[in-house]
Amino acid sequence: MFKTMTTVVFTFLFSTAAFAGDCVMKIERKPCPGKETDALKPYNGKNPTEEKKSADSLEKCTKIAEDASKIVRKGTLSEKAVTASFDGKDLGKPFTANSTCK
């Protein structure tokens, strides 16, 4: 009984992991003039940055990349561009957002 339950648990864990893929995003931020330090501080001054998220499909990775391109800290960034790949396959287009500097 224990051996059967262990087999079922391991099968479930490994089968769900097999369907997830890597969504790798390269995110480039263009700071507003005079806001360079504030804009890049959360990223230790790095620009561009790379983020990796788990996704179960190309469509899910596309949605993650679109969401990542949105500018949250308005007045700090003037532009944000995201290029992404899902399991090594380029999504084929950048996702961008623009905001006015104050």
C-alpha positions in Angstrom: 0.0 0.0 0.0 2.7 2.5 1.0 4.7 1.7 -2.2 1.6 2.3 -4.3 0.9 5.7 -2.7 4.5 6.7 -3.0 4.4 5.9 -6.7 1.2 7.8 -7.2 2.6 10.9 -5.4 5.8 10.9 -7.4 4.0 10.4 -10.7 1.8 13.4 -9.9 4.6 15.6 -8.9 6.8 14.9 -11.9 3.9 14.9 -14.5 2.8 18.5 -13.5 6.4 19.7 -13.6 6.8 18.2 -17.1 4.2 20.6 -18.5 5.6 23.8 -17.1 8.1 25.7 -19.2 10.5 28.6 -18.7 9.4 32.1 -19.7 12.6 34.2 -19.9 12.1 37.9 -20.2 14.7 40.6 -20.9 13.4 43.9 -19.5 14.9 47.2 -20.6 13.8 50.4 -18.8 14.4 54.0 -20.0 14.4 56.3 -17.0 13.0 59.8 -17.0 15.7 62.6 -17.2 17.2 63.1 -13.7 15.4 59.9 -12.4 18.1 57.4 -13.4 19.1 56.4 -9.9 15.5 56.1 -8.6 14.4 54.2 -11.7 17.1 51.5 -11.5 17.5 51.3 -7.7 15.2 48.2 -7.4 17.4 46.4 -9.9 20.8 47.3 -8.4 21.5 49.7 -11.2 21.2 47.0 -13.9 19.6 47.7 -17.2 18.5 45.6 -18.9 17.5 42.9 -16.4 16.4 39.3 -17.0 13.6 37.5 -15.2 12.5 33.9 -15.4 9.0 32.7 -14.6 7.3 29.4 -15.0 4.6 29.1 -17.6 2.5 26.2 -18.9 2.1 27.5 -22.4 3.3 30.0 -25.0 0.1 32.0 -24.5 0.7 32.2 -20.7 4.2 33.4 -21.3 2.9 36.0 -23.7 0.5 37.2 -21.0 3.3 37.3 -18.4 5.5 39.4 -20.8 2.6 41.8 -21.6 2.0 42.3 -17.9 5.7 42.8 -17.2 5.8 45.6 -19.8 3.4 47.8 -17.9 4.9 50.8 -16.2 3.9 50.9 -12.6 6.1 53.7 -11.3 4.9 56.5 -13.5 7.0 59.6 -13.4 10.1 57.5 -13.0 10.2 55.6 -16.2 9.5 56.9 -19.7 9.6 53.6 -21.5 9.7 49.9 -20.8 10.4 47.2 -23.3 10.1 43.4 -22.8 11.4 40.7 -25.1 10.6 37.1 -24.1 11.1 33.5 -25.0 9.2 30.4 -24.0 11.4 27.3 -23.6 14.0 28.9 -25.9 11.6 30.0 -28.6 11.4 33.8 -29.1 7.9 35.2 -28.9 8.6 37.2 -32.0 7.7 40.7 -30.8 8.6 43.1 -28.1 6.0 44.4 -25.6 6.4 48.1 -24.8 4.8 50.8 -22.7 5.4 54.5 -22.5 4.7 57.1 -19.8 5.1 60.8 -19.6 7.8 62.2 -17.4 6.9 64.8 -14.8 
